[in-house]
Amino acid sequence: MPQTSYPRDRFDDVPRDPERVGAHRAPRGRHRWLVVLLWWLLAVGILTGGGILAFLALSNTGDFELPAPPTASEEVTESPAPEVDTSYPVLVLNGTDDQAAADAVRQEIVDAGWSEDTVAPLDSDASDVAATRVLYVGDEDEQAARGLAGALGISEVTQDDSYAEMSENGLTVIVGLDRVGDEF
């Protein structure tokens, strides 16, 4: 039959002092959560800072070097002088609901020297274009575009090849709301 009582030995006489309970059974400190929180915040801060620095390094946005102002010795390029060149075909797109505005611009172009068969009027998809402008296709067309704009009293000249096929690589005038009525 099994024995239920054992004789006392040296392990039964371990003192019950709370300072001597073993490292794995030590009572937890009262502010242990604060230590965990501080370590967590430190880790988040280091990872976030490292991520920001890596992003800046990879995107090259850290270069905030301002360009030097031009000096007197640098050559200033001037835009070419406007030149009325009636050899270009002109497409007139009406960007308004008023057909009379497009007809008036077309007549101004004919009066500036273009023949009637080189000026083609068409309606635009938009009817709320704010300002009249002249578009040209290539760099070599800029002088002619500025000449046409000067003849029409238009200040906005833009390089845009959106209508190159329709205008047969010529010039395009988009008539805007600034040409409606007696305002121009």
Backbone torsions as a table, in degrees:
resi	resn	phi	psi	omega
1	MET	NA	144.3	-175.2
2	PRO	-72.8	148.8	-178.1
3	GLN	-89.8	130.1	-177.1
4	THR	-99.3	-16.3	177.7
5	SER	-122.3	138.5	-177.7
6	TYR	-116.4	155.1	178.7
7	PRO	-72.3	150.7	180.0
8	ARG	-69.0	143.1	176.3
9	ASP	-134.7	-170.4	-174.5
10	ARG	-69.0	-21.5	-179.3
11	PHE	-78.2	-16.6	178.1
12	ASP	-79.7	-14.5	-176.4
13	ASP	-102.6	29.8	178.3
14	VAL	-71.6	130.7	-178.9
15	PRO	-65.9	148.8	-178.4
16	ARG	-94.2	28.4	-179.7
17	ASP	-71.7	128.7	-177.1
18	PRO	-68.3	-17.1	178.8
19	GLU	-76.9	-14.9	-176.5
20	ARG	-123.1	72.1	-179.2
21	VAL	-116.7	-5.8	-179.8
22	GLY	102.2	149.5	-175.2
23	ALA	-65.7	-36.7	-177.3
24	HIS	-79.1	-8.3	-179.7
25	ARG	-119.1	17.9	-179.1
26	ALA	-70.3	145.2	178.4
27	PRO	-69.0	144.5	-179.5
28	ARG	-74.3	147.2	179.7
29	GLY	-70.8	159.4	-177.9
30	ARG	-70.9	-29.3	-176.2
31	HIS	-109.9	29.5	-179.8
32	ARG	-62.2	-35.3	179.4
33	TRP	-62.5	-31.0	179.2
34	LEU	-69.4	-39.0	177.8
35	VAL	-64.8	-43.4	178.7
36	VAL	-62.8	-43.8	179.2
37	LEU	-62.3	-43.0	179.6
38	LEU	-64.7	-41.4	176.9
39	TRP	-64.6	-40.1	178.8
40	TRP	-63.5	-46.0	178.6
41	LEU	-62.7	-38.8	177.6
42	LEU	-63.2	-44.2	179.4
43	ALA	-64.1	-43.7	178.9
44	VAL	-63.2	-42.4	179.3
45	GLY	-62.9	-43.7	180.0
46	ILE	-65.7	-44.8	-179.8
47	LEU	-66.1	-40.4	178.7
48	THR	-66.4	-46.3	178.4
49	GLY	-61.2	-42.4	177.5
50	GLY	-63.4	-39.5	178.3
51	GLY	-64.7	-41.9	178.1
52	ILE	-64.7	-45.1	179.0
53	LEU	-63.9	-38.8	177.9
54	ALA	-66.1	-40.5	178.0
55	PHE	-62.1	-45.6	179.8
56	LEU	-64.3	-38.5	179.8
57	ALA	-68.3	-39.2	-178.1
58	LEU	-77.2	-29.8	-177.6
59	SER	-94.5	-1.0	179.2
60	ASN	54.0	30.2	176.7
61	THR	-85.7	-1.8	179.9
62	GLY	-78.6	-9.5	179.5
63	ASP	-85.5	100.2	-179.7
64	PHE	-107.5	46.2	-177.6
65	GLU	-85.6	121.8	179.2
66	LEU	-82.1	141.8	178.0
67	PRO	-67.1	147.2	180.0
68	ALA	-71.7	143.2	177.7
69	PRO	-66.0	148.4	-178.9
70	PRO	-64.5	140.6	178.5
71	THR	-94.0	170.0	-178.4
72	ALA	-67.2	-24.9	-177.7
73	SER	-80.0	-18.1	179.5
74	GLU	-74.0	143.5	-178.4
75	GLU	-81.3	128.9	178.1
76	VAL	-93.8	123.5	-179.5
77	THR	-86.7	130.6	179.0
78	GLU	-100.9	149.8	177.0
79	SER	-71.8	149.3	-177.2
80	PRO	-62.1	150.5	-179.9
81	ALA	-69.2	140.4	178.9
82	PRO	-62.6	141.7	-178.7
83	GLU	-142.1	121.8	177.9
84	VAL	-76.8	112.9	-178.9
85	ASP	-121.2	103.2	-175.3
86	THR	-81.0	5.6	178.1
87	SER	-80.8	-13.5	179.9
88	TYR	-80.5	136.6	169.9
89	PRO	-72.8	146.8	-177.1
90	VAL	-123.6	127.5	174.9
91	LEU	-102.0	125.3	179.0
92	VAL	-107.9	112.5	177.9
93	LEU	-102.2	125.7	-179.3
94	ASN	-85.2	109.0	178.9
95	GLY	-96.7	22.9	179.8
96	THR	-131.3	175.9	173.8
97	ASP	-88.9	-7.1	-175.7
98	ASP	-96.2	109.2	-179.5
99	GLN	-68.9	-28.1	-179.7
100	ALA	-63.7	-33.1	179.0
101	ALA	-64.8	-44.7	178.9
102	ALA	-66.2	-39.4	178.6
103	ASP	-64.7	-37.8	179.4
104	ALA	-66.3	-41.4	178.7
105	VAL	-65.9	-41.4	178.5
106	ARG	-60.3	-43.2	179.9
107	GLN	-66.5	-36.3	176.5
108	GLU	-62.4	-38.9	179.2
109	ILE	-66.3	-42.2	178.0
110	VAL	-64.8	-40.3	178.2
111	ASP	-66.2	-25.3	179.1
112	ALA	-78.7	-6.6	174.6
113	GLY	125.7	-9.1	178.6
114	TRP	-76.9	144.7	176.6
115	SER	-78.7	154.3	-174.6
116	GLU	-63.4	-29.5	-178.5
117	ASP	-78.3	-10.2	176.7
118	THR	-97.8	-1.3	179.3
119	VAL	-112.2	114.7	-176.9
120	ALA	-112.5	114.4	177.4
121	PRO	-88.5	136.6	175.8
122	LEU	-141.9	157.8	175.0
123	ASP	-86.4	143.3	178.2
124	SER	-90.1	162.2	175.1
125	ASP	-69.0	-30.2	-178.3
126	ALA	-95.6	147.6	177.2
127	SER	-123.4	16.5	-178.1
128	ASP	-133.1	36.1	177.5
129	VAL	-69.7	127.7	-173.2
130	ALA	-73.5	-49.6	-172.7
131	ALA	-125.5	143.6	176.6
132	THR	-73.3	139.0	-179.4
133	ARG	-147.7	158.8	178.7
134	VAL	-110.9	132.5	179.0
135	LEU	-114.2	143.0	175.6
136	TYR	-131.8	161.2	-172.0
137	VAL	-90.4	-61.3	-174.6
138	GLY	-110.7	168.4	179.7
139	ASP	-60.0	-33.5	-178.5
140	GLU	-70.3	-13.0	-179.0
141	ASP	-93.6	-3.1	-173.0
142	GLU	-64.2	-41.3	-179.7
143	GLN	-60.8	-44.6	-179.8
144	ALA	-65.3	-38.5	179.1
145	ALA	-65.4	-41.9	177.8
146	ARG	-67.3	-34.4	176.2
147	GLY	-64.7	-44.2	177.0
148	LEU	-64.2	-42.5	178.8
149	ALA	-62.1	-39.9	177.3
150	GLY	-64.5	-39.5	179.3
151	ALA	-66.2	-30.3	-179.9
152	LEU	-94.1	-7.9	-178.1
153	GLY	74.8	34.0	-178.5
154	ILE	-106.2	137.5	-179.5
155	SER	-99.7	-20.0	-175.3
156	GLU	-93.5	113.4	178.1
157	VAL	-126.2	126.5	-174.0
158	THR	-134.5	142.2	173.3
159	GLN	-85.0	120.3	-177.2
160	ASP	-157.3	124.5	-178.2
161	ASP	-100.7	20.3	-179.5
162	SER	-62.5	-34.3	-176.6
163	TYR	-109.7	22.7	-175.7
164	ALA	-61.5	-42.3	-178.1
165	GLU	-70.2	-40.9	-179.2
166	MET	-67.2	-35.9	-177.7
167	SER	-92.3	6.0	-178.6
168	GLU	56.0	46.2	-178.4
169	ASN	57.8	31.3	177.8
170	GLY	-103.0	-146.0	-178.9
171	LEU	-104.7	150.8	178.6
172	THR	-126.9	131.6	174.9
173	VAL	-112.9	120.5	175.7
174	ILE	-101.0	114.8	-176.5
175	VAL	-80.1	127.9	-177.4
176	GLY	-109.8	178.6	-178.3
177	LEU	-65.1	-17.5	177.9
178	ASP	-70.0	-10.0	178.9
179	ARG	-103.8	5.7	-179.2
180	VAL	-84.2	134.8	176.8
181	GLY	77.5	-153.8	-176.1
182	ASP	-94.0	15.1	-174.5
183	GLU	-73.0	-24.3	-175.0
184	PHE	-98.4	NA	NA
